[in-house]
């Protein structure tokens, strides 16, 4: 998600403060993980994460989602190898070959009918959840939440971009928790998110004509009157070492969020409109930051506005850094680079507007050295602003590998 220019304090408390020793979940949990044209290392990373989950095998279902047909054969082979290497005896771990994998909403629409759990989680390919995260999530749901999400922490990186991005991620998490505490508005992340199957029904069919499906969930859930929360157990994601790829990813996020607000505005509840206004206002402030600061060098009248924008951004960063758990996520240099990184990141807003004007609906990868944008399938490109049709009923599974095509 793009960062929000909102106060990072006070923070919304976590849904639960850890799982008591001896507590054992009794709910069936399904984990959905889309794997779309990933490197072999990503499959292995995801498999290790599955093997490390501290959740009863008989209650856990893991569904790996890859593309059907010849285009997905390499992914399927890599998935089979990783599953074989890290297989847990008794675990229901399956591979689904789906007819549509891009954007992620298309894959989820095809996969949801196969999910057998009372609780359904979505974990992205490069996400490594804390081993006890799933159990904590189920406990949080049982205590009254309809949906909970874990923070995703960037792994340490040697480059300046990775260190700045780690600090930026911490600021974003603090901003989201601050916004939830202050206004009751929750920005739902697209990964490391757990919800009751009935909660997912509120946002299904998932939009498959856009790249920011989780932001649509945020807007829709604001009017559903459900309780949402945050998990203390975090997930780890691979560090971002390539600034250009990170900026393109920010552009994708900004484009999807702006478009979601535009196409849904007329039907949004008051809290949904508040979230939309905060998002658009934050992106507008980001876009203005370099222009106002640059203009302030020559035009004295712009200097108060430039100072106000920089101080507002710095206040968000300092508010996040005051929290011990966030402060440890990067070093002093990384924290010092967050505001300059935000200023550079403002270019993504202009790129987002350019891509939106061109009708682009694709995504940009920042993983495994693949910095090319993978296009959305042509049906999604031609789609109107109406939601996509639900997935068909599941088909029989040949030879232990389930197909949805």
Secondary structure, 3 states (H helix, E strand, C coil): CCCCCCCCCCCCCCCCCCCCCCCCCCCCEEEEEECCCCCHHHHHHHHHHHHHCCCCHHHEEEEEEEECCHHHHHHHHHHHHHHHHCCCCCCEEEEEEECCCCCHHHHHHHHHHHCCCCEEEECCCCCEECCCHHHHHHHHHHCCCCEEEEEEEECCCCCHHHHHHHHHHHHHHHHHHHHHHHHCCCCCCCCCEEEEHHHHHCCCCCCCCCCCHHHHHHHHHCCCCCCEEEEEEEEEECCCCCHHHHHHHHHHHHHHHHHHHHHHHHHCCHHHHHHHHHHHHHHHHHHHHHHHHHHHCCCHHHHHHHHHHHHHHHHHHHHHHCCHHHHCCCCHHHHHHHHHHHHHHCHHHHHHHHHHHCCCCCEECCCCCCCCEECCCHHHHCCCCCCCCCCCCCCCCECCEEECC
